[in-house]
Amino acid sequence: MALLVALAGFLGLGLVLAAPAAAHATVASADPADGSRLQRAPSSVTITFDEGVTLGRVGYLHVTDQTGARVDTGAASQPGGDQTRIRDMLRSGLGDGTYTASFRVVSADSHPVAGTIRFVVGDGALVRGSVGASGGNGVTESVMDVARWISYAGLALLGGVWLLLTVWPEGRDDRRARRFAWTGWAVTGVGALAEALLQGPYTAGAGPQRLFDPSLVDATLHTDYGQLHSARLLLLGLLGLIFAVSLRVDARPAPWEGIAGLLGIGIAATFSAAGHPGTTSPTTLSIVLDMLHLLAMATWVGALVMLLGAVLPRREPAELRRVVPVVSTVAFTSVVVLAVTGSYNAWRGVGTIHAVFTTTYGLLVVGKVVLFVGLLAVAAVSRRVVRTKLARPRLAYANTDTAETEVEDSPSDVDTERLRRGVFVEVVVALVVLGLTAVLVARPRGKEDLAQQYREPVSASTTLGGGRTVTVTADPGTHGNVDLTVDVSGGARLTGVTANATQTAKRIGPVPVRLTRASALTYDGTAPLTVAGPWRIDLVVSTSEFDAVTTAVTLTLH
């Protein structure tokens, strides 16, 4: 009962931890660029991403004018089969004005990416878009996070079945052990089905009420994500047939039961291929290492749950002496595998030391490592009990000779209770680690998160006197061709603004920046700020034919 309370409690914690998922592919460039001002209308709009995306049946690229009317041809495509680009042609004869391109695609690791870019043809004010915003439904995203946790929890429970098929065949006669096995099987299946049904509303930005929408279900089934989850359900069905034969009272081990292990490997592979590893180069190595990571986790945690909920309560001395040392050895091996594969996966996901402490993904990885170290400390205590109390039977000596005789001496209640408490703590901490894993799957990787942070606009302000302030904004906040916007507040209409950019450390500049009027108090333009670091922007702000103020601000680009 205590274990079930812990499981239910952590499911509630999973609901709290479940944050809206962020997109995992980001916009690398757009043509026309967001915020650009063109002399004549373009013939098409092209958006390029930093990883592969698909339009599928729920994706789109729409372009509208300032009245909201569609001006694209409605034939969005991925030109030349390039999975990193989407394009839509525009109608001919477009006039001056502001145009908005809104898009929605699915990234290679199954997460939706949505946003808008805006550009101006001719004169007129410009309002920037939101490039790469998620545009999703918060409820659906949170439920999806919980569904992922359910899937991982089910896989962990399922991992304990190896005990019943190998060193503890007596467990097949135990109702608690069979219940754990079937619960893991059912929970894994429910999680897979829930994820597959939620994927449609999740990628379409719709609410859970469209869970059974035939068009969304069909769209999911035509993606790698949907096919991998269908394969998982098929493998679980085959595993269920083996359980039906093998997990019966009086059922004895059989050689063909090794097929269950192969099915378990296949199930783990569907988890890995549907997530980050499926889009991380080298793909095969990433999938294999992540699969090993999942199998080690399931083998360890599943054995702990089976030990806590079924083996220890029986208090059978012979079973304890045979099973517990094996579980201890397997746990140690699993720890080694988890440490090696986890280090690789974490580094590939975080990318840099800086991203460890400046991104949500990096901080979650740190939390997972801290919990893992705590788990090792608790496991070390349990292993000590195993080595000293359970590994060997006591020996008695006959009075007439020196022959050794085993004494079937049960471990003391104190030893068993100490081991039970230690295993219970291990299970609870492992569940927390699983929760963090489910959240990590829904987050952009650290290097992607950091790159997105770097692309956020940077700005600097200074006073002009007379209660006026000038603000200069660079978008994106990374070096290269950036859009500069100069805004003046607290004053009358401007007659002109000129700007030059200088990078003192690299001895670049002054670079003249061509600015055009966007509104009475705003000028914008594009500048080639080609290196990272601080750039001094020198401004001359004219308020009349004879009045001008010279000032400067410093922008630091990534």
C-alpha positions, 0 to 999 in steps of 0.5 A, spaced: 500 500 500 505 504 501 508 503 494 502 505 491 501 511 495 508 513 493 506 512 485 500 516 486 503 521 490 508 522 484 503 522 479 500 528 482 507 531 482 508 529 475 502 534 474 505 540 477 512 539 474 509 538 467 510 545 464 508 547 457 513 543 452 517 548 448 519 547 440 525 543 439 526 546 432 528 553 431 527 558 425 534 559 423 533 564 417 527 567 413 526 570 406 524 575 407 527 576 414 522 578 420 522 585 420 525 587 413 522 592 409 522 591 401 522 595 395 517 590 392 513 584 393 517 578 394 514 572 389 515 567 395 516 566 403 521 561 405 523 559 412 529 555 414 529 551 421 536 548 424 533 541 424 528 537 420 521 539 420 515 536 416 508 539 414 504 533 414 497 534 415 496 539 420 502 543 418 501 550 414 505 556 412 499 562 411 501 569 408 496 575 410 496 582 408 494 587 413 487 586 412 487 579 414 486 576 407 490 570 404 495 572 399 499 566 398 497 560 393 495 555 399 501 550 396 506 550 402 511 545 400 518 543 402 522 545 396 527 540 393 525 535 399 529 539 403 526 537 410 529 544 413 525 548 409 518 550 408 516 555 402 509 558 399 508 562 393 505 569 393 500 571 388 502 577 383 501 584 384 501 585 391 501 592 393 505 596 399 503 594 406 505 589 412 505 582 411 504 576 416 507 569 415 504 564 420 507 557 420 506 551 424 510 545 423 512 538 427 520 538 428 523 531 427 523 529 434 515 530 434 514 537 437 510 542 434 513 549 432 509 555 430 510 562 429 509 568 425 514 573 421 512 580 418 515 584 413 513 591 410 513 592 402 514 600 401 512 605 407 508 603 413 509 601 420 512 594 422 510 590 428 514 584 429 512 577 429 513 571 434 518 567 431 518 560 433 513 560 438 509 554 441 502 556 439 500 550 443 494 548 447 497 548 455 492 543 457 494 538 452 501 539 453 501 538 460 497 532 459 502 529 454 507 530 459 503 526 464 502 521 459 510 520 457 511 519 465 506 514 465 509 510 459 516 511 463 513 508 469 510 502 466 516 501 462 520 501 469 515 496 472 515 492 466 523 491 467 522 487 473 519 481 470 526 478 468 526 476 476 520 471 474 523 469 468 530 467 471 532 467 478 525 467 482 521 462 478 517 461 485 514 468 484 510 466 478 506 463 484 505 469 488 499 474 486 503 480 488 509 479 483 504 477 477 500 483 479 506 488 478 508 484 472 501 485 469 500 492 471 507 494 468 504 491 461 498 495 462 501 502 464 506 501 458 500 500 453 496 505 456 501 510 456 503 509 449 496 509 447 495 516 450 501 519 447 499 516 440 492 519 441 494 526 444 500 527 438 494 529 434 491 535 438 498 536 441 501 538 434 495 541 431 495 546 438 488 543 439 485 541 446 484 534 449 477 534 446 479 533 439 483 526 442 479 522 437 478 526 431 479 522 425 483 526 421 488 528 427 489 520 428 490 519 421 495 524 421 499 521 427 499 514 424 502 517 417 508 520 421 514 516 424 512 518 431 505 514 430 508 508 427 513 507 432 507 507 438 503 503 433 510 498 433 510 499 441 503 497 442 504 491 437 510 488 441 506 489 448 501 485 445 506 479 443 509 480 450 502 479 453 501 473 450 508 470 453 505 473 460 499 469 459 502 463 458 508 464 463 505 468 469 501 462 471 501 459 478 505 452 477 508 455 470 515 453 470 521 456 466 522 454 458 527 456 453 522 460 449 521 465 454 527 469 452 523 472 447 520 476 452 527 479 453 528 481 445 521 484 445 523 488 451 529 491 447 524 492 441 519 496 446 525 500 449 527 502 442 521 505 440 522 510 446 529 512 444 527 513 436 521 517 438 525 522 442 531 526 442 536 521 440 532 520 433 534 527 431 541 527 434 547 525 430 550 520 429 543 517 430 544 510 430 549 511 436 544 516 440 539 511 439 543 505 441 546 508 447 539 511 449 536 504 449 541 501 453 540 507 458 532 505 458 533 498 459 538 499 465 533 504 468 528 499 467 532 493 469 534 496 476 527 500 478 523 494 476 527 489 480 527 494 486 519 494 485 519 487 485 523 486 491 520 491 495 513 489 493 513 481 492 520 478 494 521 481 501 514 480 504 514 473 503 520 472 508 523 466 505 530 465 507 532 461 501 529 465 496 532 471 499 539 468 499 538 467 492 534 473 489 537 479 493 544 478 491 543 477 484 539 483 484 544 487 488 549 485 482 545 487 477 543 493 480 551 495 480 551 493 473 545 498 471 549 503 475 555 503 470 551 503 464 546 508 466 553 513 468 556 512 461 550 512 457 547 518 461 553 522 461 554 521 453 546 523 453 547 529 457 553 532 454 550 531 447 543 535 450 547 540 453 552 542 449 556 546 453 558 548 460 555 554 460 548 551 458 548 547 464 547 552 469 543 557 464 538 553 461 532 549 464 534 543 460 541 544 464 538 545 470 534 539 470 540 534 468 543 537 474 537 535 478 537 528 475 545 527 477 544 530 484 538 525 485 542 519 482 548 520 486 543 520 492 540 514 489 547 511 489 548 512 497 542 509 499 543 503 494 550 502 497 547 501 504 542 496 501 548 492 498 552 492 505 546 489 508 546 484 502 553 482 503 553 482 510 547 478 512 544 475 506 550 473 501 552 467 505 548 462 509 551 461 516 555 455 517 554 450 523 560 444 525 558 437 527 561 435 534 564 429 532 568 432 525 569 438 522 564 437 516 560 444 515 553 444 515 548 449 512 543 452 517 537 455 514 537 461 518 532 467 516 535 474 516 533 478 522 527 482 522 531 488 523 536 486 517 530 485 513 526 491 515 533 495 514 533 493 507 526 494 505 526 501 508 532 502 503 529 499 497 523 503 498 527 510 498 531 507 492 524 506 488 521 513 490 527 517 488 527 513 482 520 515 480 523 522 481 528 521 476 523 518 471 519 524 472 525 529 471 526 524 465 519 525 462 520 533 463 527 533 459 523 529 453 519 535 453 524 540 453 528 543 448 535 541 449 540 545 452 544 547 446 538 549 443 535 553 448 541 557 449 541 558 442 534 561 442 536 565 448 542 568 444 537 570 439 532 574 443 533 581 441 538 586 445 537 593 447 540 599 450 537 606 452 540 613 453 537 620 455 537 625 450 535 631 454 529 634 455 525 628 458 527 624 451 530 617 451 532 613 445 532 606 445 536 601 440 534 594 439 538 589 435 534 583 433 536 577 433 541 578 439 547 574 435 552 577 430 551 577 423 546 581 419 541 584 425 535 589 424 536 595 428 530 599 431 531 606 434 525 608 438 525 615 441 520 617 447 518 623 450 519 628 444 516 631 438 516 628 431 523 626 428 526 629 422 532 624 421 536 619 425 543 617 422 547 611 425 554 608 425 556 601 428 563 600 431 567 594 434 573 597 438 576 590 440 576 587 433 577 594 430 571 594 425 568 600 423 565 605 423 560 601 419 554 606 416 547 603 418 542 605 413 535 607 417 529 609 414 523 612 418 518 607 420 513 612 424 514 619 427 519 616 433 521 610 430 527 608 425 529 601 423 534 598 418 539 592 417 546 592 419 552 587 418 555 586 425 559 580 424 562 579 430 560 577 437 562 582 443 560 589 444 558 594 439 558 602 440 552 605 436 553 612 435 547 616 433 545 623 431 538 624 432 535 630 429 528 634 431 529 640 426 533 642 421 537 646 426 537 641 432 540 635 433 543 631 439 549 626 438 549 620 443 551 613 443 549 606 446 553 599 447 549 593 444 553 586 446 551 581 441 552 573 442 
